[in-house]
Amino acid sequence: MEFPIELGHGTTTAEMYKSNFEVARPAALILAHGAGAGRRHPFMVAFARALSVHGIDVVTFNFLYMEQRRRVPDRMPQLVECYEAVIAAALHRLPSARQRLFIGGKSMGGRAATHVAAARSVLTPLSGVSARGGPAISGLVLLGYPLHPPGRPDRLRDAHLPDVKRPMLIVQGTRDTFGTPAELAPILERLTPRPELHVVEGGDHSFKVSGKDASRKQPAVYAEIQAAIARWIGATGARGA
């Protein structure tokens, strides 16, 4: 189901993939797209549908630049503003979001989610209520965190991560040119709570594997990631945590 998200300077579109399964601990996940492809990209649709089958209500959306078909992404403050509007809409529309709300996304979308969480944690201590209203974020799911631009390991995007102060699951391929699990590991060790790192052996920035059997293996690779996300969400973030 699609629905509009009103911003002060435009309107974008979100889509809800509501689970038909009853689970003991309801949860919702807002999943933002990467820099170059919107919410209807096959990767986004496949992950949203699969996670809804695992019992998680999923919301995807377009950042405003993508909705307006502009090629250059908005700057981080505008991305965060849009993400906050989607959070407000999810809390209004989804009872599961008011129980346990997770945020995250693919690449840039996941990075924007970390800035949302970092800003919220600076405003309020760990508690059951956010200073922006509604329950606090239960955790973050980051699919290919863009630690640095390809070929520029000196330009790290990690300064704000200590301020997140929420459980994080980071899914990272060993061939990711935006940052490998080995590059992420020492940074994650310094964070509290310590994030969980799910390594995709042979995976690139979109978790695609290479080799002669790649096309046969790929569906299983994605399915394993999706199951890992569902398990992590199921075990993380009690109501009001």
GIDAHU-V134019 format. One record per run of one state. SS is the DSSP state (@ for helix, = for strand, . for the rest). FROM is the first residue (numbers start at 1). LEN is the number of residues. If there is no record, write none. Layout:
# GIDAHU-V134019
SS&FROM&LEN / SS&FROM&LEN
This chain:
# GIDAHU-V134019
.&1&1 / =&2&6 / .&8&2 / =&10&8 / .&18&10 / =&28&5 / .&33&9 / @&42&12 / .&54&3 / =&57&5 / .&62&2 / @&64&4 / .&68&8 / @&76&18 / .&94&1 / @&95&5 / .&100&1 / =&101&6 / .&107&1 / @&108&16 / .&124&5 / =&129&1 / .&130&5 / =&135&1 / .&136&3 / =&139&5 / .&144&17 / @&161&3 / .&164&4 / =&168&6 / .&174&7 / @&181&8 / .&189&7 / =&196&5 / .&201&13 / @&214&22 / .&236&6
